[in-house]
Amino acid sequence: MYRKVQRVQKVLKNAALHAEKFSHKSGLTCVANCHHCCLKTDISASPLEFLPLAYHLYKTGKAELFYDQLEKLPANTLCINFSPLGAAGACSEYAYRGLICRLFGYATNHDKQGHNRLVSCKTIKQSPTAVLLPPKLLAKAPVMADYYMQLAAIDFKLGNEAMPINQAIKRALELVMTYYMYRGRGRRA
């Protein structure tokens, strides 16, 4: 489990660095204190991208409490980590955010014709910087599908399970807690 978490963390770190580099080169940025993307209740994610969060919560002794909070949440609610009064992009677990959170706004996907299209909110897409973004520069943006394929290469089943974000976090917690319940606290795998 520990090795899998490390591999996922490496993909997440590379994705964040790539998105940051593209943001810097392109001049694309989020509007200060916007958080509109976090206010959506239909964000999908995979459990695999939240294994590092689940592992962190387990190692800090917070996994069961966090899981209980997730159990009490009604379906289709905002991400449990969204904290409008918090710092770091209003995410209470910013260092352990998922791949979708790291790439949205600064990544692309290919359309039916194979062209890169920005995966972003309306605010960023309509900004003068985005409208005037040269295709050559857009080609240097992270491709969301490429990073999700890297996750799927780590664990095909978990990397391809798409579910609401809170369910993905809950599933990741179940996997980590179950694994260590049977494995024991002191041993890494």
Contacts in CASP RR format, 6 or more apart in sequence:
PFRMAT RR
TARGET T0000
AUTHOR 0000-0000-0000
METHOD contacts of the structure
MODEL  1
MYRKVQRVQKVLKNAALHAEKFSHKSGLTCVANCHHCCLKTDISASPLEF
LPLAYHLYKTGKAELFYDQLEKLPANTLCINFSPLGAAGACSEYAYRGLI
CRLFGYATNHDKQGHNRLVSCKTIKQSPTAVLLPPKLLAKAPVMADYYMQ
LAAIDFKLGNEAMPINQAIKRALELVMTYYMYRGRGRRA
1 51 0 8 1.000
1 55 0 8 1.000
1 175 0 8 1.000
1 176 0 8 1.000
1 179 0 8 1.000
1 180 0 8 1.000
1 183 0 8 1.000
1 188 0 8 1.000
1 189 0 8 1.000
2 55 0 8 1.000
2 188 0 8 1.000
2 189 0 8 1.000
3 188 0 8 1.000
3 189 0 8 1.000
4 51 0 8 1.000
4 154 0 8 1.000
4 155 0 8 1.000
5 51 0 8 1.000
5 52 0 8 1.000
5 55 0 8 1.000
7 154 0 8 1.000
8 48 0 8 1.000
8 49 0 8 1.000
8 51 0 8 1.000
8 52 0 8 1.000
8 151 0 8 1.000
8 154 0 8 1.000
9 52 0 8 1.000
11 99 0 8 1.000
11 147 0 8 1.000
11 150 0 8 1.000
11 151 0 8 1.000
11 154 0 8 1.000
12 49 0 8 1.000
12 52 0 8 1.000
12 98 0 8 1.000
12 99 0 8 1.000
12 102 0 8 1.000
14 147 0 8 1.000
15 99 0 8 1.000
15 102 0 8 1.000
15 103 0 8 1.000
15 142 0 8 1.000
15 147 0 8 1.000
16 102 0 8 1.000
18 142 0 8 1.000
19 102 0 8 1.000
19 103 0 8 1.000
19 105 0 8 1.000
19 106 0 8 1.000
19 107 0 8 1.000
19 141 0 8 1.000
19 142 0 8 1.000
20 106 0 8 1.000
22 28 0 8 1.000
22 106 0 8 1.000
22 107 0 8 1.000
22 140 0 8 1.000
22 141 0 8 1.000
22 142 0 8 1.000
23 29 0 8 1.000
23 106 0 8 1.000
25 137 0 8 1.000
25 140 0 8 1.000
26 106 0 8 1.000
26 129 0 8 1.000
26 133 0 8 1.000
26 137 0 8 1.000
26 138 0 8 1.000
26 141 0 8 1.000
27 129 0 8 1.000
28 105 0 8 1.000
28 106 0 8 1.000
28 120 0 8 1.000
28 124 0 8 1.000
28 127 0 8 1.000
28 129 0 8 1.000
28 130 0 8 1.000
28 133 0 8 1.000
29 129 0 8 1.000
30 105 0 8 1.000
30 123 0 8 1.000
30 124 0 8 1.000
31 123 0 8 1.000
33 90 0 8 1.000
34 121 0 8 1.000
34 123 0 8 1.000
35 82 0 8 1.000
35 84 0 8 1.000
35 89 0 8 1.000
35 90 0 8 1.000
36 121 0 8 1.000
36 123 0 8 1.000
37 43 0 8 1.000
37 104 0 8 1.000
37 105 0 8 1.000
37 121 0 8 1.000
38 78 0 8 1.000
38 79 0 8 1.000
38 82 0 8 1.000
38 90 0 8 1.000
38 91 0 8 1.000
39 78 0 8 1.000
39 82 0 8 1.000
40 78 0 8 1.000
41 76 0 8 1.000
41 77 0 8 1.000
41 78 0 8 1.000
41 164 0 8 1.000
42 76 0 8 1.000
42 164 0 8 1.000
43 79 0 8 1.000
43 100 0 8 1.000
43 164 0 8 1.000
43 165 0 8 1.000
44 100 0 8 1.000
44 162 0 8 1.000
44 163 0 8 1.000
44 164 0 8 1.000
44 165 0 8 1.000
44 168 0 8 1.000
45 98 0 8 1.000
45 99 0 8 1.000
45 100 0 8 1.000
45 162 0 8 1.000
45 163 0 8 1.000
45 164 0 8 1.000
45 165 0 8 1.000
45 168 0 8 1.000
45 169 0 8 1.000
46 99 0 8 1.000
46 148 0 8 1.000
46 151 0 8 1.000
46 158 0 8 1.000
46 159 0 8 1.000
46 160 0 8 1.000
46 161 0 8 1.000
46 162 0 8 1.000
46 163 0 8 1.000
46 168 0 8 1.000
47 158 0 8 1.000
47 159 0 8 1.000
47 161 0 8 1.000
47 163 0 8 1.000
47 168 0 8 1.000
47 169 0 8 1.000
47 171 0 8 1.000
47 172 0 8 1.000
47 175 0 8 1.000
48 151 0 8 1.000
48 154 0 8 1.000
48 155 0 8 1.000
48 158 0 8 1.000
48 159 0 8 1.000
48 161 0 8 1.000
48 172 0 8 1.000
49 98 0 8 1.000
49 99 0 8 1.000
49 100 0 8 1.000
49 151 0 8 1.000
49 159 0 8 1.000
49 168 0 8 1.000
50 96 0 8 1.000
50 98 0 8 1.000
50 168 0 8 1.000
50 169 0 8 1.000
50 171 0 8 1.000
50 172 0 8 1.000
51 158 0 8 1.000
51 172 0 8 1.000
51 175 0 8 1.000
51 176 0 8 1.000
52 96 0 8 1.000
53 93 0 8 1.000
53 96 0 8 1.000
53 97 0 8 1.000
53 98 0 8 1.000
53 169 0 8 1.000
53 172 0 8 1.000
54 63 0 8 1.000
54 169 0 8 1.000
54 172 0 8 1.000
54 173 0 8 1.000
54 175 0 8 1.000
54 176 0 8 1.000
54 177 0 8 1.000
55 176 0 8 1.000
56 93 0 8 1.000
56 95 0 8 1.000
56 96 0 8 1.000
57 63 0 8 1.000
57 66 0 8 1.000
57 173 0 8 1.000
57 176 0 8 1.000
58 173 0 8 1.000
58 176 0 8 1.000
58 177 0 8 1.000
58 180 0 8 1.000
63 173 0 8 1.000
63 176 0 8 1.000
63 177 0 8 1.000
64 177 0 8 1.000
66 80 0 8 1.000
66 173 0 8 1.000
67 170 0 8 1.000
67 173 0 8 1.000
67 174 0 8 1.000
67 177 0 8 1.000
69 80 0 8 1.000
70 80 0 8 1.000
70 166 0 8 1.000
70 169 0 8 1.000
70 170 0 8 1.000
70 173 0 8 1.000
71 170 0 8 1.000
73 80 0 8 1.000
73 166 0 8 1.000
75 164 0 8 1.000
76 164 0 8 1.000
77 166 0 8 1.000
79 91 0 8 1.000
79 165 0 8 1.000
79 166 0 8 1.000
79 169 0 8 1.000
80 166 0 8 1.000
80 169 0 8 1.000
81 91 0 8 1.000
81 92 0 8 1.000
81 93 0 8 1.000
81 97 0 8 1.000
81 169 0 8 1.000
82 90 0 8 1.000
82 91 0 8 1.000
82 92 0 8 1.000
83 90 0 8 1.000
83 91 0 8 1.000
83 92 0 8 1.000
84 90 0 8 1.000
86 92 0 8 1.000
88 94 0 8 1.000
91 97 0 8 1.000
91 101 0 8 1.000
99 147 0 8 1.000
99 148 0 8 1.000
99 151 0 8 1.000
100 165 0 8 1.000
103 119 0 8 1.000
103 142 0 8 1.000
103 144 0 8 1.000
103 147 0 8 1.000
104 119 0 8 1.000
104 120 0 8 1.000
104 121 0 8 1.000
105 118 0 8 1.000
105 119 0 8 1.000
105 120 0 8 1.000
105 121 0 8 1.000
105 124 0 8 1.000
106 120 0 8 1.000
106 141 0 8 1.000
106 142 0 8 1.000
107 118 0 8 1.000
107 119 0 8 1.000
107 141 0 8 1.000
107 142 0 8 1.000
107 143 0 8 1.000
107 144 0 8 1.000
107 147 0 8 1.000
108 116 0 8 1.000
108 117 0 8 1.000
108 118 0 8 1.000
108 119 0 8 1.000
108 138 0 8 1.000
108 141 0 8 1.000
108 142 0 8 1.000
108 143 0 8 1.000
108 144 0 8 1.000
109 116 0 8 1.000
109 117 0 8 1.000
109 119 0 8 1.000
109 143 0 8 1.000
109 144 0 8 1.000
109 145 0 8 1.000
110 116 0 8 1.000
110 117 0 8 1.000
110 143 0 8 1.000
110 145 0 8 1.000
111 117 0 8 1.000
115 135 0 8 1.000
116 135 0 8 1.000
116 138 0 8 1.000
116 139 0 8 1.000
116 141 0 8 1.000
116 143 0 8 1.000
118 124 0 8 1.000
118 125 0 8 1.000
118 130 0 8 1.000
118 133 0 8 1.000
118 138 0 8 1.000
118 141 0 8 1.000
119 144 0 8 1.000
120 130 0 8 1.000
124 130 0 8 1.000
125 131 0 8 1.000
148 159 0 8 1.000
151 159 0 8 1.000
152 159 0 8 1.000
152 160 0 8 1.000
158 175 0 8 1.000
161 168 0 8 1.000
161 171 0 8 1.000
163 171 0 8 1.000
179 189 0 8 1.000
183 189 0 8 1.000
END
